[in-house]
Each structure stands twice: as C-alpha cells, then as structure tokens.
C-alpha cells in the first residue's frame, strides 16, 4: 500500500487517473461498513468480514476496527497474505482436500487462530494428520447445506457421525456449524431474499439443537451472505454472520432489492475512446476490467447516463448502446460493476476518493490468490 507522502507526490485528483481505474468512494464505504455492523450489533451476533470481496488488508483493518472479530478468506493463499499483515483470527471458509494446502495453513504463525470447513470424515482426517504433525490445532466448522446444493451436508445422522468422528481426532477441534445460502442470489424479489435468509438461520438452529441434544457441543453457528445477513442473524441463537460484498455493494445487490444504487461504493472509471455510430460508444474497459457477470443492467450500470446500456464486452472494450443521451470522445464515465468481488480481483490497485480528491491508494494484495 502506498503511504500518504507517496500519494502527495503522485495523484491528487480523480482527473489525473489513467483508465480503467478502480474507485472507492469513502462516504459510501463507511456507510456500508457501519450499516452491516449495526445489523450485527442489533441482533447480538459477531460479524466476520469475508475479505474475498476486496482482498485488501487496509480495508479489512477498517472492518475489524468496527467488529472486533476475525476475518474470513476463500483460499489458503489469501490467508497467507492476511497473516503476513498481522491478522490473527482467520477463517478459511472453504473445504481443503490437498495435504499441501493444509500444510501451508498449518505453517501460518502459531499466534493465528485458524479455522476452516469440513463436510466429510476424509477432510477431517486429513486436517487432523497434518495439524497433529505440526503440533497445532485447527478449528473446524461442519459445513451445512441449507439449499444452495454446493458443498455441505444436512442429514442429522451424517452431521452427528462427523461431529463424533472429529471428537476422536487429534490436531482438530469442532468449533461449530457454518453455511452459505448462495441460492439467495437466484431470488426474484426482496420478499424471497427475506424468506431464504430467515430459512437459513432457522435450519441452522434446528441442526444445532438436534446436535446438542445428542451431546455434541456447538459453540458457533455461522451464516453467510450479504443479502441474507439481516434476516439470518435475526434468528435467535445464530452467533456469527459472514458477509463480504456489503463493503461495496454492486448491481447484483441492487437487483435483489438489498440496497439502492446510491449505496454502491465501488465503480470503474473508464474513457470513451470511440463513437462509431449515432447510438454506439466504446469505452476502454472490457471484460478484463468489468468481468462477465450479468445483471438486470447488462454488464454494469453507467452512472448519470439514462438510456445507455453496456450491452457487450470484449477483453479491452465495452460497447455502449444509447438512444437519448450523448457521449463525447475522451469523456470519462463511471460504471457500477455487477459483481464487485470478481472485479477487485482484476486490478492491482484501488483508489479511495472523496469527491474528486484521491485520499489513498490501496494495493489489492491478495488479488490472483486462488490456491
């Protein structure tokens, strides 16, 4: 990350940035951070920020300053980046099947409380063998399938048997249960979002109560998604919410009715490089800047250009079609991406701004960390 003195000598104003550039508006960022923390505090749960969205330790520090809790990452390589930057409570919200990955996880600083997910005896046994060899403990969450039908189990017998199996192993300790109701992103209304979010929490409490009745200690019940967080956390007994996208929000969240467009803190700054016809303009941001996620707004929402749609992307070009608005050669436009998480992974740096003023430059230190 650049320091303030370097920024003073480099870039002070948004107009000085070359494009495409990744922009974060500080006022919206802080509003988003405060709102999700308020949800957690109101419902008496811990907020574990999922840093796979932004991949920036500087932003994770802002999240922890509010929550006082740990972070989640998606990959071991992300955990390594955040461990090197001093983070000491890191949850890998994923299942690991490679001895090499687990050895890397075990090799992190002994001061780090490390945890991950399992949904099989094979996964638990592998973690146990490696962490026992290292003389360390890995805290694990049994991953529960609450409807997303990705990884995770939901059979009472399977969950109980896995919990009892883990209890007999060395180098591993059952922390609780965790889920990600990712099917919430297929919702066609705000009411459906609420329904899935509440169902996620209710299913987790039911499973936890059943497990406890069989003598299994479940300390943590962790639910995770930005759209579902306010609803799952409202169910009494949920102890933790994992959310990531909330720090920025994006057009997928807007499409779900989770937030208004004005709450999107992340934009891509691009330049109009061609106007080849009376209803088409070309910008210098394509799929390598905007990714290929689609929403109701095609490939992103162009701010302040009613009637203009970003209809097509090639690798380095974005194709805009329009009827009533006008574009000029060299004009700079701001685009709210559909999926903030994938977009952040495409840039080396992000620029924190207040209006036209560039406040800070963040290196996206964990970008490209996929192992």
C-alpha positions in Angstrom: 0.0 0.0 0.0 1.3 3.5 -0.8 1.7 5.9 2.1 0.3 9.4 2.2 3.6 11.1 1.2 3.8 9.0 -1.9 0.2 9.9 -2.8 1.1 13.5 -2.4 3.8 13.2 -5.0 1.7 11.1 -7.4 -2.0 11.5 -7.8 -4.3 14.0 -6.0 -7.3 14.2 -8.2 -9.6 11.8 -10.0 -8.9 13.5 -13.3 -5.3 12.5 -13.1 -6.0 8.8 -13.1 -5.4 6.8 -16.2 -8.2 4.4 -17.1 -9.7 1.9 -16.5 -9.3 2.5 -12.8 -11.0 1.1 -9.7 -12.6 3.8 -7.5 -13.9 3.5 -3.9 -16.0 6.4 -2.5 -15.1 6.8 1.2 -18.5 8.1 2.3 -20.4 5.2 0.8 -17.8 2.7 2.0 -18.1 3.9 5.6 -21.9 3.9 5.4 -21.8 0.3 4.2 -19.4 -0.7 7.0 -21.5 0.9 9.7 -24.8 -0.4 8.4 -23.7 -4.1 8.4 -22.0 -3.6 11.8 -25.3 -2.1 13.1 -27.2 -5.2 11.9 -24.8 -7.5 13.7 -24.9 -5.4 16.9 -28.7 -5.1 16.8 -29.0 -8.9 16.6 -26.3 -9.7 19.1 -24.1 -11.6 16.6 -20.4 -11.4 15.6 -19.6 -10.0 12.2 -16.8 -12.0 10.4 -16.0 -9.9 7.3 -15.3 -12.0 4.3 -12.3 -10.4 2.7 -12.5 -12.3 -0.6 -14.6 -9.3 -1.9 -11.9 -6.7 -1.6 -8.7 -8.7 -1.0 -7.2 -5.6 0.7 -5.7 -5.7 4.3 -6.2 -2.0 4.6 -10.0 -2.4 4.2 -10.1 -5.5 6.5 -8.5 -3.3 9.2 -11.4 -0.9 8.9 -13.8 -3.8 9.3 -12.1 -5.3 12.3 -11.9 -1.9 13.9 -15.7 -1.9 14.0 -16.4 -5.6 14.7 -13.5 -6.6 17.0 -13.8 -10.0 15.3 -11.8 -12.1 12.9 -12.0 -12.3 9.1 -12.9 -15.0 6.5 -11.0 -15.7 3.3 -11.7 -18.1 0.5 -8.2 -19.6 -0.1 -5.1 -20.5 1.8 -3.1 -18.1 -0.4 -5.4 -15.3 0.8 -4.9 -16.4 4.4 -1.1 -16.2 3.8 -1.4 -12.6 2.7 -3.5 -11.5 5.6 -1.4 -13.5 8.1 1.7 -11.6 6.9 -0.1 -8.4 7.5 -0.8 -9.3 11.2 -4.3 -10.7 11.2 -4.6 -13.3 13.9 -8.1 -14.8 13.6 -8.6 -16.2 10.0 -11.3 -18.5 8.9 -10.8 -20.2 5.5 -14.5 -20.5 4.5 -13.8 -23.5 2.3 -13.0 -27.2 2.3 -9.4 -28.3 1.8 -8.6 -31.6 0.1 -4.9 -31.2 -0.5 -2.2 -32.1 2.0 0.0 -29.3 0.6 -2.7 -26.7 1.2 -3.3 -27.9 4.7 0.4 -27.9 5.5 0.6 -24.3 4.3 -2.4 -23.5 6.6 -0.7 -25.2 9.5 2.6 -23.3 8.8 1.0 -19.9 9.5 2.1 -18.1 12.6 1.4 -20.0 15.8 -0.3 -16.9 17.1 -3.0 -17.3 14.5 -6.3 -18.9 15.4 -7.0 -20.7 12.1 -10.3 -22.4 11.1 -11.9 -24.0 8.0 -14.8 -26.0 6.9 -15.3 -29.8 6.5 -18.2 -31.9 5.3 -16.7 -35.4 5.4 -14.6 -37.7 7.5 -11.9 -37.8 4.8 -11.5 -34.0 5.0 -11.4 -34.0 8.8 -8.9 -36.9 9.0 -6.5 -35.1 6.5 -6.6 -31.9 8.6 -6.0 -33.9 11.8 -3.0 -35.7 10.4 -1.3 -32.6 9.2 -2.0 -30.4 12.2 -1.0 -33.1 14.6 2.3 -33.4 12.9 2.8 -29.6 13.3 1.7 -29.8 16.9 -1.1 -27.3 16.3 -4.9 -27.2 16.4 -7.2 -26.4 13.5 -10.7 -25.3 14.5 -13.3 -26.7 12.1 -16.9 -25.9 11.2 -19.1 -28.6 9.7 -20.5 -27.1 6.5 -24.3 -27.4 6.3 -26.3 -27.4 3.0 -29.2 -25.1 3.6 -30.4 -25.1 0.0 -27.5 -23.9 -2.1 -26.7 -27.5 -3.1 -23.0 -26.9 -3.4 -20.8 -28.4 -0.6 -22.2 -29.2 2.8 -24.4 -31.9 4.4 -27.8 -31.7 6.0 -28.6 -35.2 7.2 -28.9 -35.3 11.0 -27.1 -38.7 11.1 -24.3 -37.5 8.8 -23.7 -34.4 10.9 -23.8 -36.3 14.2 -21.5 -39.0 12.9 -19.0 -36.5 11.5 -19.0 -34.5 14.8 -18.4 -37.6 16.8 -15.6 -38.7 14.4 -13.9 -35.2 14.8 -14.1 -35.5 18.6 -11.8 -38.6 18.5 -9.1 -36.9 16.4 -6.0 -35.0 17.4 -4.9 -31.7 15.9 -8.5 -30.7 15.2 -11.4 -29.3 17.2 -15.0 -28.8 16.3 -16.0 -25.2 16.6 -19.5 -25.3 15.2 -21.5 -25.3 12.0 -21.5 -23.0 9.1 -23.5 -22.4 5.9 -23.7 -20.2 2.8 -27.2 -19.9 1.4 -25.9 -18.9 -2.0 -29.2 -19.7 -3.7 -30.4 -16.4 -2.3 -28.8 -14.8 -5.3 -31.4 -16.5 -7.5 -34.2 -14.7 -5.8 -36.7 -12.8 -7.9 -37.9 -10.4 -5.2 -36.9 -8.8 -1.9 -39.5 -11.0 -0.2 -37.8 -14.1 -1.5 -34.5 -12.8 -0.2 -36.0 -12.4 3.2 -37.6 -15.9 3.1 -34.3 -17.6 2.2 -32.3 -15.6 4.8 -34.7 -16.5 7.6 -34.9 -20.1 6.5 -31.1 -20.3 6.5 -31.0 -19.2 10.2 -33.9 -21.4 11.2 -32.4 -24.5 9.6 -29.0 -23.9 11.3 -30.7 -23.5 14.8 -32.7 -26.7 14.3 -29.5 -28.6 13.3 -27.6 -27.1 16.3 -30.3 -28.0 18.7 -30.5 -31.6 17.4 -26.7 -32.0 17.7 -26.6 -30.6 21.2 -29.4 -32.9 22.3 -27.1 -35.8 21.2 -24.3 -34.4 23.3 -22.3 -32.5 20.6 -21.1 -29.1 21.7 -21.8 -26.5 19.0 -20.2 -23.2 20.1 -20.6 -21.2 16.9 -23.5 -21.1 14.3 -22.2 -19.1 11.3 -24.4 -17.9 8.4 -23.0 -16.1 5.4 -24.2 -13.8 2.7 -24.7 -10.0 2.3 -28.3 -10.2 1.2 -29.3 -12.7 3.8 -27.3 -11.3 6.8 -30.0 -9.1 8.3 -32.5 -12.0 8.2 -30.4 -15.0 9.2 -28.9 -13.0 12.1 -32.4 -12.1 13.4 -33.0 -15.8 14.3 -32.2 -16.3 18.0 -29.2 -18.5 18.5 -27.2 -17.5 15.5 -23.7 -16.4 16.7 -21.9 -15.2 13.6 -22.6 -13.7 10.2 -20.1 -13.8 7.4 -20.6 -11.2 4.8 -18.3 -9.7 2.2 -20.0 -7.8 -0.6 -21.6 -5.4 1.7 -18.5 -3.3 2.0 -19.0 -2.1 -1.6 -22.4 -3.5 -2.8 -22.9 -3.8 -6.5 -25.6 -4.1 -9.2 -26.5 -7.7 -8.2 -27.3 -6.4 -4.7 -29.3 -3.6 -6.2 -31.2 -6.1 -8.5 -32.1 -8.2 -5.4 -33.5 -5.1 -3.7 -31.0 -5.3 -0.9 -29.7 -1.7 -1.3 -30.4 1.3 -3.5 -27.9 2.2 -6.3 -26.7 5.1 -4.2 -25.1 2.6 -1.7 -22.6 1.2 -4.2 -19.2 2.4 -3.2 -17.1 0.7 -6.0 -17.0 2.0 -9.5 -14.8 1.6 -12.6 -13.6 4.8 -14.2 -13.4 4.4 -18.0 -12.8 6.6 -21.0 -14.9 6.9 -24.2 -12.4 6.0 -27.0 -14.7 5.8 -30.0 -18.2 6.8 -31.1 -18.6 4.9 -34.3 -22.3 5.5 -34.8 -25.0 7.8 -33.6 -26.2 5.2 -31.0 -23.0 3.4 -30.0 -20.0 4.4 -27.9 -16.9 2.4 -27.0 -15.0 2.6 -23.7 -11.6 1.3 -22.7 -12.9 -1.1 -20.1 -13.9 -4.6 -21.2 -14.1 -8.0 -19.6 -10.6 -7.7 -18.1 -11.9 -4.7 -16.0 -15.6 -5.4 -15.6 -15.7 -9.2 -15.5 -18.5 -11.1 -17.3 -21.2 -11.3 -14.6 -24.5 -10.0 -15.8 -27.5 -8.5 -14.0 -30.6 -6.6 -15.0 -28.2 -3.8 -16.0 -26.3 -5.9 -18.6 -22.6 -5.6 -17.8 -22.8 -2.8 -15.3 -24.7 0.5 -14.6 -23.3 3.7 -16.3 -23.8 6.5 -13.8 -25.7 9.5 -15.0 -26.5 8.2 -18.4 -30.2 7.3 -18.6 -31.0 5.2 -21.6 -27.4 4.0 -22.1 -26.7 0.3 -21.7 -23.3 -1.5 -21.5 -24.6 -4.3 -23.8 -21.4 -6.1 -24.8 -17.8 -6.6 -23.7 -14.7 -7.8 -25.5 -11.4 -8.1 -23.5 -10.4 -4.5 -23.7 -13.6 -2.8 -25.0 -17.0 -2.1 -23.6 -19.8 -1.4 -26.1 -22.5 1.0 -25.0 -25.8 1.5 -26.9 -27.9 4.5 -26.3 -30.9 6.4 -27.6 -31.4 9.7 -25.8 -28.1 10.5 -24.0 -24.9 11.8 -25.7 -21.3 10.7 -25.3 -18.2 12.6 -26.3 -14.8 11.4 -27.4 -12.5 11.4 -24.4 -15.3 11.6 -21.9 -14.8 9.7 -18.7 -17.6 7.7 -17.3 -18.2 5.8 -14.0 -19.7 2.3 -14.0 -21.1 0.3 -11.1 -20.0 -3.3 -11.6 -22.4 -6.2 -11.4 -20.1 -8.2 -9.2 -17.6 -6.3 -7.0 -15.8 -9.4 -5.9 -14.7 -10.6 -9.3 -13.9 -7.0 -10.4 -11.5 -6.4 -7.5 -9.5 -9.5 -8.5 -8.8 -7.9 -11.9 -7.0 -4.8 -10.6 -3.6 -4.2 -8.9 -4.7 -1.0 -7.1 -7.9 0.8 -5.9 -8.2 4.5 -5.4 -10.0 5.8 -2.3 -11.7 9.1 -3.1 -13.7 11.8 -1.5 -15.5 13.5 -4.4 -12.7 14.3 -6.9 -9.9 14.1 -4.3 -7.8 10.9 -4.2 -7.2 10.2 -0.5 -5.3 6.9 -0.7 -4.1 4.2 -3.0 -4.7 0.6 -1.8 -2.7 -2.3 -3.3 -5.0 -5.2 -3.8 -2.5 -7.5 -2.1 -4.5 -10.8 -2.3 -5.6 -10.5 -6.0 -4.9 -13.5 -8.0 -4.5 -15.7 -4.9 -6.6 -18.7 -6.0 -4.7 -21.7 -4.4 
